[in-house]
Amino acid sequence: MTRGLSDITVLVMIPLAMYAGDEATLDFMGFSENGAYLMFEQFGWFDGSGFPYSEIIFVDVVNNNFVGAPVFVTLGEEEWERSASECAIEQAQDRIVDLDIIMGNKGFHVISQPRGEPYLDPHRVLFSNTDLALDSLGKYFQCVLTLTEIECNDSTSMDMDFGPPKMLELSISIPDLQEEQVLQRDTRLPQRRGHVLSYHISDVYMYRRADETYVAVFISYAMPGFEGPDVRYMVVTGVLSF
């Protein structure tokens, strides 16, 4: 059984200039006060129709799973007096209160990797965890986050003209100090994730509460779209074991 968000992923290494499709914008809204839950939005305009959309996702950080179904809003031309984001947030208010989500409570934004930067490695990032002790040189130990793409050979519902779609494995480690901790390993590709062409580690947030350190790794992924690759976001979460 897949551990994590493979069943809850929401609807890359291609330069931004090549995108003619729909590239969503990510807005991480924050953790709950205790770090157990988080909320984020992805929004944009559908390629082809041009209609605006917003999707708000609530996540159980410890178990790396959805909390209820995402809130999804799309607006026709006659509804554009309000933004899709405003409508989605309004519909999500009860869950925001129930989960004690605090807007802007994002912890530490330790990594930001814009898409389309040729010098960035979309599958491997390094950052310092200031919750750890110092090493012998008086520096903070460095964490390594590694994403491995896994080809999915189930062609029964896939358009193989694009080649095999991709699943992923995401792990974090501290070399010479701590064994690798797997945050998520896909064993199947969820239908809602579509035919993934590639993945890109986008942003990493860490939130310290009491004796726990929670991590949220936002990953963008590309899939075939109407006018070019479409880009969506998913998040992998967990409690660090170090």
C-alpha positions as a Markdown table, in Angstrom:
| # | Residue | x | y | z |
|---|---|---|---|---|
| 1 | Met | 0.0 | 0.0 | 0.0 |
| 2 | Thr | 1.4 | 3.4 | -0.9 |
| 3 | Arg | 2.3 | 5.5 | 2.1 |
| 4 | Gly | 1.3 | 9.2 | 1.7 |
| 5 | Leu | -0.2 | 11.5 | -0.7 |
| 6 | Ser | -0.2 | 9.4 | -3.8 |
| 7 | Asp | -4.0 | 9.1 | -3.3 |
| 8 | Ile | -4.5 | 12.7 | -2.6 |
| 9 | Thr | -2.3 | 14.6 | -5.0 |
| 10 | Val | -3.9 | 17.5 | -6.6 |
| 11 | Leu | -4.4 | 18.7 | -10.1 |
| 12 | Val | 8.7 | 20.3 | -14.2 |
| 13 | Met | 12.7 | 20.0 | -16.5 |
| 14 | Ile | 11.1 | 22.2 | -19.1 |
| 15 | Pro | 12.0 | 25.9 | -19.3 |
| 16 | Leu | 9.1 | 28.2 | -18.5 |
| 17 | Ala | 9.3 | 29.7 | -21.9 |
| 18 | Met | 8.2 | 26.4 | -23.4 |
| 19 | Tyr | 4.9 | 26.3 | -21.4 |
| 20 | Ala | 1.9 | 27.1 | -23.4 |
| 21 | Gly | -0.4 | 25.2 | -21.1 |
| 22 | Asp | -1.9 | 26.0 | -17.7 |
| 23 | Glu | 0.6 | 26.5 | -14.9 |
| 24 | Ala | -1.0 | 26.7 | -11.5 |
| 25 | Thr | 0.2 | 29.1 | -8.9 |
| 26 | Leu | 1.0 | 27.7 | -5.4 |
| 27 | Asp | -0.1 | 29.5 | -2.2 |
| 28 | Phe | 0.8 | 27.8 | 1.0 |
| 29 | Met | -1.5 | 29.2 | 3.6 |
| 30 | Gly | -0.2 | 27.7 | 6.8 |
| 31 | Phe | -0.1 | 25.0 | 9.4 |
| 32 | Ser | -2.5 | 24.5 | 12.3 |
| 33 | Glu | -1.1 | 25.7 | 15.6 |
| 34 | Asn | 0.0 | 22.2 | 16.7 |
| 35 | Gly | 1.5 | 21.4 | 13.2 |
| 36 | Ala | -0.8 | 18.4 | 12.7 |
| 37 | Tyr | -2.6 | 19.9 | 9.6 |
| 38 | Leu | -1.8 | 22.3 | 6.8 |
| 39 | Met | -3.7 | 24.1 | 4.1 |
| 40 | Phe | -2.6 | 25.2 | 0.6 |
| 41 | Glu | -4.2 | 26.5 | -2.6 |
| 42 | Gln | -3.4 | 26.1 | -6.2 |
| 43 | Phe | -5.1 | 28.4 | -8.7 |
| 44 | Gly | -4.9 | 29.6 | -12.3 |
| 45 | Trp | -6.8 | 29.7 | -15.6 |
| 46 | Phe | -7.6 | 26.6 | -17.6 |
| 47 | Asp | -5.8 | 26.5 | -21.0 |
| 48 | Gly | -8.4 | 26.3 | -23.8 |
| 49 | Ser | -11.4 | 27.8 | -21.9 |
| 50 | Gly | -9.4 | 30.4 | -20.0 |
| 51 | Phe | -11.8 | 30.0 | -17.0 |
| 52 | Pro | -10.3 | 30.7 | -13.6 |
| 53 | Tyr | -10.1 | 27.9 | -11.0 |
| 54 | Ser | -9.0 | 27.5 | -7.4 |
| 55 | Glu | -8.4 | 24.3 | -5.4 |
| 56 | Ile | -7.9 | 24.3 | -1.6 |
| 57 | Ile | -6.4 | 21.2 | 0.0 |
| 58 | Phe | -6.2 | 20.3 | 3.6 |
| 59 | Val | -3.6 | 17.7 | 4.7 |
| 60 | Asp | -3.0 | 15.6 | 7.7 |
| 61 | Val | 0.8 | 16.3 | 8.1 |
| 62 | Val | 1.6 | 13.3 | 10.3 |
| 63 | Asn | -0.1 | 10.8 | 8.1 |
| 64 | Asn | 0.5 | 12.5 | 4.7 |
| 65 | Asn | -3.1 | 12.3 | 3.7 |
| 66 | Phe | -6.1 | 14.4 | 2.7 |
| 67 | Val | -8.4 | 15.7 | 5.3 |
| 68 | Gly | -11.7 | 15.5 | 3.5 |
| 69 | Ala | -12.1 | 16.3 | -0.2 |
| 70 | Pro | -10.4 | 19.3 | -1.7 |
| 71 | Val | -12.5 | 22.5 | -2.2 |
| 72 | Phe | -12.6 | 23.2 | -5.9 |
| 73 | Val | -14.1 | 26.2 | -7.6 |
| 74 | Thr | -14.2 | 27.3 | -11.3 |
| 75 | Leu | -16.0 | 30.3 | -12.5 |
| 76 | Gly | -17.8 | 31.1 | -15.8 |
| 77 | Glu | -17.6 | 34.5 | -17.4 |
| 78 | Glu | -20.8 | 35.7 | -15.7 |
| 79 | Glu | -19.2 | 35.1 | -12.3 |
| 80 | Trp | -16.0 | 37.1 | -12.6 |
| 81 | Glu | -17.1 | 39.8 | -10.2 |
| 82 | Arg | -15.3 | 37.7 | -7.6 |
| 83 | Ser | -12.1 | 35.7 | -7.9 |
| 84 | Ala | -12.1 | 31.9 | -7.7 |
| 85 | Ser | -9.8 | 32.1 | -4.8 |
| 86 | Glu | -12.2 | 34.2 | -2.8 |
| 87 | Cys | -15.0 | 31.8 | -3.5 |
| 88 | Ala | -12.9 | 28.7 | -2.5 |
| 89 | Ile | -11.7 | 30.3 | 0.7 |
| 90 | Glu | -15.3 | 31.2 | 1.6 |
| 91 | Gln | -16.4 | 27.6 | 1.1 |
| 92 | Ala | -13.4 | 26.3 | 3.1 |
| 93 | Gln | -14.1 | 28.4 | 6.2 |
| 94 | Asp | -15.7 | 25.7 | 8.3 |
| 95 | Arg | -12.8 | 23.4 | 7.8 |
| 96 | Ile | -10.2 | 26.1 | 8.5 |
| 97 | Val | -11.8 | 26.7 | 11.9 |
| 98 | Asp | -12.3 | 23.0 | 12.6 |
| 99 | Leu | -8.6 | 22.2 | 11.9 |
| 100 | Asp | -7.4 | 25.4 | 13.7 |
| 101 | Ile | -5.4 | 26.5 | 10.6 |
| 102 | Ile | -3.6 | 29.7 | 11.2 |
| 103 | Met | -3.2 | 31.8 | 8.0 |
| 104 | Gly | 0.5 | 32.7 | 7.6 |
| 105 | Asn | 1.7 | 30.1 | 10.1 |
| 106 | Lys | 4.2 | 28.6 | 7.7 |
| 107 | Gly | 7.2 | 27.8 | 9.9 |
| 108 | Phe | 10.6 | 28.2 | 8.1 |
| 109 | His | 10.7 | 28.4 | 4.3 |
| 110 | Val | 14.0 | 26.6 | 3.9 |
| 111 | Ile | 14.0 | 25.9 | 0.1 |
| 112 | Ser | 12.5 | 27.7 | -2.9 |
| 113 | Gln | 13.3 | 26.5 | -6.3 |
| 114 | Pro | 11.7 | 28.4 | -9.2 |
| 115 | Arg | 10.9 | 26.3 | -12.3 |
| 116 | Gly | 12.9 | 26.9 | -15.4 |
| 117 | Glu | 16.2 | 27.7 | -13.7 |
| 118 | Pro | 18.8 | 25.6 | -15.5 |
| 119 | Tyr | 21.3 | 25.5 | -12.7 |
| 120 | Leu | 18.9 | 24.0 | -10.1 |
| 121 | Asp | 18.6 | 20.3 | -9.6 |
| 122 | Pro | 14.8 | 19.6 | -9.5 |
| 123 | His | 15.3 | 16.2 | -7.8 |
| 124 | Arg | 17.9 | 16.9 | -5.1 |
| 125 | Val | 18.1 | 19.8 | -2.6 |
| 126 | Leu | 20.3 | 20.5 | 0.4 |
| 127 | Phe | 19.4 | 22.7 | 3.4 |
| 128 | Ser | 20.5 | 23.2 | 7.0 |
| 129 | Asn | 18.2 | 22.1 | 9.9 |
| 130 | Thr | 18.8 | 24.6 | 12.7 |
| 131 | Asp | 16.9 | 22.3 | 15.1 |
| 132 | Leu | 19.9 | 19.9 | 15.0 |
| 133 | Ala | 23.1 | 20.1 | 17.0 |
| 134 | Leu | 26.2 | 21.6 | 15.5 |
| 135 | Asp | 28.8 | 19.4 | 13.9 |
| 136 | Ser | 32.5 | 19.4 | 14.8 |
| 137 | Leu | 33.1 | 22.5 | 12.7 |
| 138 | Gly | 30.4 | 24.5 | 14.4 |
| 139 | Lys | 28.1 | 24.3 | 11.5 |
| 140 | Tyr | 24.5 | 23.0 | 11.3 |
| 141 | Phe | 24.2 | 19.5 | 9.9 |
| 142 | Gln | 22.9 | 19.5 | 6.3 |
| 143 | Cys | 19.8 | 17.7 | 5.2 |
| 144 | Val | 19.5 | 16.1 | 1.8 |
| 145 | Leu | 16.1 | 15.8 | 0.1 |
| 146 | Thr | 16.1 | 13.4 | -2.9 |
| 147 | Leu | 13.3 | 12.8 | -5.4 |
| 148 | Thr | 13.5 | 9.7 | -7.6 |
| 149 | Glu | 11.2 | 9.4 | -10.6 |
| 150 | Ile | 9.8 | 5.8 | -11.2 |
| 151 | Glu | 8.3 | 4.8 | -14.5 |
| 152 | Cys | 4.8 | 3.4 | -14.3 |
| 153 | Asn | 4.3 | 0.6 | -16.8 |
| 154 | Asp | 0.6 | 0.3 | -16.5 |
| 155 | Ser | -0.6 | 1.4 | -19.9 |
| 156 | Thr | -4.2 | 0.4 | -19.5 |
| 157 | Ser | -5.4 | 3.9 | -19.0 |
| 158 | Met | -2.4 | 6.0 | -20.0 |
| 159 | Asp | -1.5 | 7.7 | -23.3 |
| 160 | Met | 1.8 | 6.1 | -24.0 |
| 161 | Asp | 2.5 | 8.5 | -26.8 |
| 162 | Phe | 4.3 | 10.6 | -24.1 |
| 163 | Gly | 6.2 | 7.6 | -22.8 |
| 164 | Pro | 5.6 | 5.9 | -19.5 |
| 165 | Pro | 4.1 | 8.2 | -16.8 |
| 166 | Lys | 6.1 | 8.9 | -13.7 |
| 167 | Met | 5.6 | 8.0 | -10.1 |
| 168 | Leu | 7.9 | 9.2 | -7.3 |
| 169 | Glu | 9.9 | 8.3 | -4.2 |
| 170 | Leu | 10.9 | 11.1 | -1.8 |
| 171 | Ser | 13.4 | 10.7 | 1.0 |
| 172 | Ile | 15.3 | 12.9 | 3.4 |
| 173 | Ser | 18.6 | 12.1 | 5.1 |
| 174 | Ile | 21.6 | 13.6 | 7.0 |
| 175 | Pro | 24.7 | 12.0 | 5.6 |
| 176 | Asp | 27.0 | 10.4 | 8.2 |
| 177 | Leu | 24.5 | 11.1 | 10.9 |
| 178 | Gln | 21.1 | 9.7 | 10.2 |
| 179 | Glu | 19.7 | 6.9 | 8.0 |
| 180 | Glu | 17.5 | 7.9 | 5.1 |
| 181 | Gln | 13.9 | 8.5 | 6.0 |
| 182 | Val | 11.4 | 7.8 | 3.1 |
| 183 | Leu | 8.6 | 10.3 | 3.2 |
| 184 | Gln | 6.6 | 8.8 | 0.3 |
| 185 | Arg | 7.1 | 5.9 | -2.1 |
| 186 | Asp | 4.4 | 5.5 | -4.8 |
| 187 | Thr | 3.4 | 2.0 | -5.7 |
| 188 | Arg | 0.7 | 3.1 | -8.2 |
| 189 | Leu | -0.1 | 6.4 | -10.0 |
| 190 | Pro | -3.4 | 7.9 | -8.8 |
| 191 | Gln | -5.8 | 8.8 | -11.6 |
| 192 | Arg | -6.2 | 12.4 | -10.4 |
| 193 | Arg | -2.4 | 13.0 | -10.8 |
| 194 | Gly | -2.8 | 12.2 | -14.6 |
| 195 | His | 0.1 | 11.3 | -16.9 |
| 196 | Val | 3.0 | 12.8 | -15.1 |
| 197 | Leu | 5.9 | 13.8 | -17.4 |
| 198 | Ser | 8.3 | 15.1 | -14.7 |
| 199 | Tyr | 8.5 | 16.3 | -11.1 |
| 200 | His | 10.3 | 19.3 | -9.6 |
| 201 | Ile | 11.0 | 20.0 | -5.9 |
| 202 | Ser | 9.5 | 23.5 | -5.5 |
| 203 | Asp | 9.4 | 24.6 | -1.9 |
| 204 | Val | 10.2 | 23.1 | 1.5 |
| 205 | Tyr | 8.8 | 24.3 | 4.8 |
| 206 | Met | 9.7 | 23.1 | 8.3 |
| 207 | Tyr | 7.6 | 23.8 | 11.4 |
| 208 | Arg | 8.8 | 23.1 | 14.9 |
| 209 | Arg | 6.3 | 22.5 | 17.7 |
| 210 | Ala | 7.3 | 21.2 | 21.1 |
| 211 | Asp | 9.6 | 18.3 | 20.4 |
| 212 | Glu | 8.4 | 17.6 | 16.9 |
| 213 | Thr | 9.6 | 18.9 | 13.5 |
| 214 | Tyr | 7.1 | 18.8 | 10.7 |
| 215 | Val | 8.1 | 19.0 | 7.1 |
| 216 | Ala | 6.1 | 20.0 | 4.0 |
| 217 | Val | 7.7 | 19.4 | 0.6 |
| 218 | Phe | 5.8 | 21.0 | -2.3 |
| 219 | Ile | 6.4 | 19.4 | -5.6 |
| 220 | Ser | 5.3 | 20.6 | -9.0 |
| 221 | Tyr | 4.6 | 18.2 | -11.8 |
| 222 | Ala | 3.9 | 18.5 | -15.5 |
| 223 | Met | 1.3 | 16.6 | -17.5 |
| 224 | Pro | 0.0 | 16.8 | -21.1 |
| 225 | Gly | -2.4 | 19.7 | -21.6 |
| 226 | Phe | -4.6 | 21.2 | -24.3 |
| 227 | Glu | -2.0 | 23.7 | -25.5 |
| 228 | Gly | 1.2 | 22.4 | -23.9 |
| 229 | Pro | 2.2 | 20.8 | -20.6 |
| 230 | Asp | 0.0 | 21.7 | -17.6 |
| 231 | Val | 1.6 | 22.2 | -14.2 |
| 232 | Arg | 0.0 | 21.3 | -10.9 |
| 233 | Tyr | 1.2 | 20.9 | -7.3 |
| 234 | Met | 1.3 | 18.2 | -4.7 |
| 235 | Val | 2.7 | 18.1 | -1.2 |
| 236 | Val | 4.5 | 15.4 | 0.7 |
| 237 | Thr | 4.5 | 15.8 | 4.5 |
| 238 | Gly | 5.8 | 14.0 | 7.6 |
| 239 | Val | 7.4 | 14.2 | 11.0 |
| 240 | Leu | 11.2 | 14.1 | 10.9 |
| 241 | Ser | 12.8 | 11.2 | 12.8 |
| 242 | Phe | 15.9 | 13.3 | 13.5 |
